[in-house]
Amino acid sequence: MSRFDVKPKRPLSKHVRLETPGKLRTEIESQVIADRLPSDLQYACHYWANHLENSKRQICDSDRVHNILREHFLHWLEALSLMGKMSESIALTGILLSRVVAGSTEVLPFLNDARRFVMRTWAIIEEAPLQTAYMHTGFKRHTKNLSKSNSHWDISGAKQRLVGHSGSMISVTFSPDGCKLASASHDGTARVWDVASGMAEQLLEVRVWDVTTGGPERVLEGHSGWVISVAISPDGSKLVSAFADKTVGVWNMTTGRAERTLDGHSDWVIIVAFSPDGSKVASEPFDRTVRIWDISTGQTTRILESHSDWVLSVAFSPDGNKLASGSADRTVRVRDLATYQTERILEGHSSGILNVAFSPDNSKLASGYDDETVCVWDITGQTKHILHGHSDSVFSVVFSLDSCMLASGSMDRIACLWDVSTPARS
C-alpha cells in the first residue's frame, strides 16, 4: 500500500470560496486570493523547500517536517495552485526528496509517491485547486492496486505524460543534462520540453535548429526523396540522413554541405545511427538487413542478415561493442561487433519492435512495440519488464544520460517519462 496517506482537514481552498470541485482558479478574483492567502503565507508556501535546502537540514521519519507534510501536503498543493505556481511543485518535491536521510522507511516512500502524484496531476490541480483531494483519493487507490502486482515494472501509468503534438510521435531524445526532452511528430514540428514540469518550451519546424533560441541554423538540401531519419555524430561535426531515394547523406554540420552519399541500398532507408566513436554508421532499408559503413571512406564494411522480416530499428551499445536490431519478426537481436555474431535473441512479444535503445551505463536495453508497450531488459536479456501507458504503437525510446529515466514516444501523440532507476521506483 502507498505510504502517501495524508488526512487533510478542511481543504484550504474552501477558505477562498470555491463552491464546487470543478471551480477554476481563473474564475476566482485575484483580490479574494490575496485576502485569504496573504503575501507572507504565499512566500512561505513558495519558498519553504528552498530555505530547508539552504539550511542543510535533513528530513527523517516522524520529525517535524515529516509530520507537517503528512498533515498539510495537500493544503500546500492547493495553495500553490491558487498562486499559479503548481507547475513548480515537481521541482519543490524533488528538493524535499534530496533532503531525506538515507535509510528512512516512512518519509522516503511518502515523498517518492508524493512526487509521482504531482507529476501525474499538477496540470489538473493547476486549473482546479479543489481537485487536489479528489485526485489524491484516486491515486491512493491506484498505488494500493500496484502493490498487489507481481512486477513493480508492469504499471499502467507513466511518471510523466507530455501532451501537445497533433500528429503521431515518431522520435524522442534527451538533452545531455537530462533536463530537456525533444520530440518529433508527423505534425511537422519538433517540441522541446522541460522534463521537471512537463511544459513545452519550444515549438520548432523539423530542420537543424538552435535549441537555445528556437531559430533554424540551416536547411540541408540535395536529395530527391523524403527525409526519414537523421543522426548527429558524437562530436557534433557530422549529420547523416536517411532518404526515401535509397541513399544516406553525410553532411558537414559547420558548413551545411554534403560530404558524400552512401549508396547501395535497394529500398528506402528508414533508420541511421552513429557508433559511439563516430567512425561507423549503421543503416536500415525496408528489407531484412543492416548495413555497417565506414564513415571516412563511405564504404560498406558489413551487411548483417538474420531477421526474418523488416528491420525497423538499430542501436549501438555505449561502448561500441554491440549492436541491437529490432524487427517486425518480433525479436531483438544483439550482436558482438568484433565477430558480428548474434549473442542473444530477445523475444516474447506478439508484435513487431519499432525502436531499440541501450542505456548509457550499458546495463539495460529498451524496446518499443507495436502493441502499445515498452519493454526494459537487463543487458543479459534474462529479465523483461513491461511498461504500460500508451494507447498506440511506441515508435521511439531513449534513456536519459544518467540511465535513470526512459522516454517513449507513440502514435497516440504523447511522450511518456518513466523512472527506471530501480524496479521499485518505477
C-alpha positions in Angstrom: 0.0 0.0 0.0 1.2 3.5 -0.7 2.8 5.5 2.1 1.3 8.6 0.6 -1.6 8.6 3.0 -2.5 12.1 4.2 -5.6 13.0 6.0 -6.2 16.7 5.4 -8.7 18.7 7.4 -10.9 21.2 5.7 -9.5 22.0 2.2 -7.6 25.3 2.2 -9.4 26.3 -1.0 -12.7 26.3 0.9 -11.5 29.4 2.6 -11.2 31.0 -0.8 -14.9 30.3 -1.6 -14.6 27.5 -4.1 -18.1 26.1 -4.2 -17.5 23.1 -6.4 -14.6 20.8 -7.1 -14.7 22.0 -10.8 -14.3 25.7 -9.9 -11.4 27.0 -12.0 -8.7 29.1 -10.5 -9.1 31.7 -13.3 -12.7 32.2 -12.1 -11.5 33.5 -8.7 -10.8 37.2 -8.3 -7.2 37.8 -7.5 -8.1 40.1 -4.6 -10.0 37.2 -3.0 -6.9 35.0 -3.2 -4.7 37.8 -1.8 -7.1 38.4 1.1 -7.2 34.7 2.1 -3.6 34.0 1.3 -1.6 37.0 2.5 1.8 37.7 0.9 3.8 36.3 3.8 1.9 33.0 3.6 2.3 32.9 -0.2 6.1 33.5 0.3 6.3 30.6 2.8 4.4 28.2 0.5 6.5 29.1 -2.5 10.0 29.1 -0.9 10.0 27.0 2.3 11.5 23.9 0.5 14.3 26.2 -0.9 15.0 27.5 2.6 15.1 24.0 4.0 17.6 23.0 1.4 19.8 26.1 2.0 19.8 25.4 5.8 21.3 21.9 5.1 18.6 20.4 7.4 17.7 16.8 6.7 14.4 15.1 6.9 13.9 11.8 8.8 11.0 9.6 9.8 8.4 11.3 12.1 10.4 14.5 12.5 8.7 17.9 12.4 8.9 18.3 8.6 7.5 14.7 8.1 4.6 15.4 10.4 3.9 18.7 8.6 3.9 17.0 5.3 1.5 14.3 6.5 -1.0 16.9 7.7 -0.6 19.7 5.2 0.9 18.4 1.9 -2.4 18.7 0.1 -3.0 22.1 1.6 0.4 23.1 0.3 -0.5 22.0 -3.2 -3.8 23.8 -3.1 -2.0 27.0 -2.1 0.5 26.6 -4.9 -2.4 26.1 -7.3 -4.2 29.2 -6.1 -1.0 31.2 -6.5 -0.5 29.9 -10.1 2.7 28.0 -9.0 1.5 24.4 -9.3 4.0 23.6 -12.1 6.8 24.2 -9.6 5.5 21.5 -7.2 7.5 18.8 -9.1 10.9 20.5 -8.5 10.0 21.5 -5.0 9.0 18.0 -4.1 12.3 16.9 -5.6 14.2 19.3 -3.3 12.4 17.7 -0.3 13.4 14.2 -1.5 17.0 15.3 -1.7 17.0 16.2 2.0 15.7 12.8 3.2 18.1 10.8 5.5 19.3 7.6 3.9 17.6 4.6 5.2 14.3 6.3 6.1 11.5 3.8 5.9 8.5 6.2 6.1 9.2 9.7 4.8 11.2 8.4 1.7 8.4 6.3 0.3 5.9 9.1 1.2 7.9 11.6 -0.8 8.5 9.2 -3.7 4.8 8.7 -4.0 4.1 12.4 -3.5 6.4 13.3 -6.4 4.7 10.8 -8.6 1.4 12.2 -7.6 2.3 15.8 -8.5 3.9 14.7 -11.8 0.6 13.0 -12.8 -1.8 15.6 -11.5 -0.2 19.0 -11.5 -1.8 20.2 -14.7 -5.3 19.4 -13.4 -4.7 20.8 -10.0 -3.2 24.0 -11.6 -6.6 24.6 -13.2 -9.0 23.4 -10.4 -7.5 23.7 -6.9 -10.2 21.7 -5.2 -9.5 18.7 -7.4 -6.4 18.0 -5.2 -8.3 15.9 -2.6 -10.2 14.0 -5.3 -7.1 13.3 -7.3 -5.3 12.1 -4.1 -8.1 9.6 -3.4 -7.8 8.1 -6.9 -4.0 8.0 -6.6 -4.1 6.1 -3.3 -6.5 3.5 -4.8 -4.1 3.2 -7.8 -1.0 2.7 -5.8 -2.7 0.2 -3.5 -3.6 -1.9 -6.6 0.0 -1.6 -7.8 1.4 -3.1 -4.6 -0.5 -6.3 -5.5 1.2 -6.6 -8.8 3.8 -9.4 -9.2 6.1 -7.0 -11.2 6.7 -3.4 -10.0 7.5 -2.6 -13.6 4.2 -3.7 -15.0 2.4 -0.4 -14.4 -0.5 1.4 -16.0 0.8 4.9 -15.8 3.9 6.8 -16.7 5.8 9.1 -14.5 5.0 12.0 -16.8 2.9 12.4 -19.9 3.8 15.2 -22.4 0.9 16.3 -24.5 0.9 18.8 -27.3 1.5 17.3 -30.7 -1.3 17.0 -33.2 0.3 14.1 -35.1 1.9 10.8 -34.2 5.1 10.9 -32.1 7.9 9.4 -34.1 11.1 10.3 -32.2 12.2 11.4 -28.7 15.6 12.3 -27.3 17.1 13.7 -24.1 19.5 16.6 -23.8 22.9 15.6 -22.4 22.0 17.0 -18.9 18.6 15.2 -18.9 16.7 18.4 -18.2 15.1 18.7 -21.7 13.4 16.3 -24.0 13.0 16.8 -27.7 10.1 15.2 -29.6 9.4 15.0 -33.3 6.0 14.3 -34.8 4.2 13.7 -38.0 2.5 17.0 -37.5 5.7 18.5 -39.0 7.0 20.0 -35.8 9.5 19.3 -33.0 8.9 20.3 -29.4 11.5 20.9 -26.6 10.0 20.0 -23.2 11.2 20.8 -19.7 11.4 17.3 -18.0 10.7 18.5 -14.5 7.5 20.4 -15.3 6.3 18.7 -18.5 5.9 22.1 -20.1 6.7 22.6 -23.8 9.4 25.3 -24.1 10.0 25.5 -27.8 7.9 24.6 -30.9 10.2 24.0 -34.0 9.8 23.0 -37.6 11.9 19.9 -38.3 15.2 21.2 -39.8 18.6 21.9 -38.0 17.8 24.2 -35.0 19.5 26.2 -32.3 17.7 24.8 -29.2 18.6 27.9 -27.1 16.9 30.4 -29.5 14.4 28.2 -31.2 15.7 29.5 -34.6 16.7 27.4 -37.6 20.5 27.3 -38.2 20.4 25.8 -41.7 18.4 23.8 -44.2 20.2 20.7 -45.6 19.2 20.1 -49.2 20.3 17.9 -52.1 18.3 14.7 -52.1 15.1 13.8 -54.1 13.2 11.8 -51.5 11.6 12.2 -48.1 14.0 12.6 -45.1 13.0 9.7 -42.9 15.7 9.7 -40.2 18.7 11.7 -39.0 21.6 11.2 -36.6 24.3 13.5 -35.4 27.9 12.2 -34.7 29.0 12.2 -31.1 31.4 15.1 -31.7 28.7 17.1 -33.4 30.7 17.6 -36.6 28.6 15.4 -39.0 25.0 14.6 -39.6 23.7 11.6 -41.6 20.3 11.5 -43.1 18.2 8.5 -44.4 16.3 9.2 -47.6 13.4 7.6 -49.5 15.7 7.7 -52.6 17.5 4.7 -51.2 20.6 6.7 -50.1 22.2 8.0 -46.9 23.6 11.6 -46.9 26.7 12.6 -44.9 26.7 16.3 -44.1 29.2 18.7 -42.5 27.4 20.4 -39.6 29.6 23.5 -39.7 29.1 24.3 -43.4 25.9 22.5 -44.1 27.5 21.0 -47.2 27.1 17.3 -48.3 30.4 15.4 -47.9 29.3 12.2 -49.5 26.4 9.9 -50.4 26.3 6.3 -49.1 24.8 4.4 -52.0 23.9 0.7 -52.2 20.5 0.1 -50.6 17.8 -1.5 -52.7 14.9 0.2 -50.9 14.1 3.2 -48.7 16.5 3.8 -45.9 14.4 4.2 -42.7 17.0 4.4 -39.8 20.5 5.6 -39.4 22.7 5.6 -36.3 26.3 6.6 -35.4 28.7 4.3 -33.4 29.9 6.0 -30.2 33.3 6.8 -31.7 31.7 8.3 -34.8 33.7 6.0 -37.1 30.8 3.9 -38.3 27.2 4.3 -39.4 24.5 1.7 -39.3 21.6 2.0 -41.7 18.5 0.0 -42.3 16.5 -0.1 -45.5 13.0 -1.6 -45.9 14.4 -5.1 -46.1 15.8 -7.7 -43.7 19.4 -6.3 -43.5 21.5 -3.9 -41.5 24.5 -2.2 -43.3 27.6 -1.0 -41.4 29.5 1.8 -43.2 33.0 3.3 -42.7 32.2 7.0 -42.4 35.7 8.1 -43.6 35.7 6.1 -46.8 31.9 5.7 -47.5 32.3 2.0 -48.0 30.1 -0.8 -46.7 32.1 -2.9 -44.2 29.4 -5.4 -43.4 25.9 -6.5 -44.4 24.1 -8.2 -41.5 21.3 -10.7 -42.3 19.4 -12.9 -39.8 16.0 -11.3 -39.2 13.0 -13.0 -41.0 11.1 -9.7 -41.5 11.8 -6.0 -41.9 14.4 -4.5 -39.6 12.8 -1.4 -38.0 15.4 -0.1 -35.5 19.1 -0.3 -34.7 21.3 0.9 -31.8 25.0 0.7 -30.9 25.9 0.0 -27.2 27.6 2.9 -25.4 31.0 1.1 -25.5 30.6 0.4 -29.2 31.0 -3.4 -28.8 27.4 -4.4 -29.5 24.7 -3.7 -32.0 21.0 -4.3 -31.3 18.4 -4.5 -34.0 14.6 -4.7 -33.7 12.4 -6.3 -36.3 8.9 -6.9 -37.5 9.7 -10.5 -36.8 9.0 -9.7 -33.1 12.6 -10.2 -32.0 15.6 -8.0 -30.9 19.0 -9.4 -31.9 22.1 -8.3 -30.0 25.3 -8.8 -32.0 29.0 -8.7 -31.0 30.6 -6.2 -33.3 34.0 -7.9 -33.0 32.7 -11.1 -34.7 29.3 -9.8 -36.0 27.8 -12.9 -34.4 24.4 -12.9 -32.7 24.9 -13.1 -28.9 21.3 -13.3 -27.9 17.8 -13.0 -29.2 15.2 -11.2 -27.1 11.7 -12.3 -27.8 8.2 -12.9 -26.3 6.0 -10.2 -27.7 3.1 -10.6 -30.1 4.0 -7.6 -32.3 7.0 -6.0 -34.1 9.8 -4.0 -32.4 9.7 -0.4 -33.7 12.6 1.0 -31.7 15.5 -0.1 -29.5 17.9 1.8 -27.2 20.8 1.0 -24.8 21.1 2.8 -21.5 24.2 4.9 -21.2 25.5 2.8 -18.3 25.2 -0.3 -20.6 23.0 -2.1 -18.0 19.7 -2.0 -19.8 18.1 -2.3 -23.2 14.7 -0.8 -24.0 12.4 -1.6 -26.9 9.2 0.0 -28.2 6.4 -2.2 -29.6 3.5 -2.1 -32.0 1.3 -3.5 -29.2 1.5 -0.1 -27.3 4.0 -1.3 -24.7 7.6 -0.7 -23.8 10.0 -3.4 -22.6 13.1 -2.8 -20.4 15.6 -5.7 -20.4 18.7 -6.2 -18.3 21.7 -6.4 -20.6 21.9 -10.2 -20.2 18.4 -10.5 -21.7 17.3 -12.6 -18.7 14.8 -10.2 -17.2 12.0 -8.4 -19.1 9.8 -5.7 -17.6 6.8 -4.4 -19.3 5.7 -0.7 -19.2 2.1 0.2 -20.0 0.8 3.7 -20.6 0.4 4.3 -24.3 -2.7 3.7 -26.4 -1.0 3.2 -29.7 2.3 1.9 -31.2 5.5 3.1 -29.5 7.8 4.5 -32.2 10.7 5.8 -30.1 12.5 5.1 -26.8 15.5 6.8 -25.3 17.3 6.8 -21.9 18.5 9.9 -20.0 22.2 10.3 -19.6 22.2 9.0 -16.0 20.2 5.9 -17.2 17.5 6.6 -14.5 14.8 7.8 -16.8 13.3 6.5 -20.0 11.3 8.5 -22.5 8.9 6.9 -25.0 7.0 8.5 -28.0 3.9 7.0 -29.5 1.4 7.2 -32.3 -1.0 8.3 -29.6 0.7 11.8 -29.8 2.0 11.5 -26.3 5.5 11.2 -24.8 5.8 9.3 -21.5 8.6 9.6 -19.0 9.4 6.5 -16.9 11.6 6.2 -13.7 13.7 3.1 -14.5 16.4 3.6 -11.8 15.1 0.6 -9.9 12.1 -1.7 -10.4 10.5 -0.5 -7.1 10.8 3.2 -8.1 9.2 2.6 -11.5 
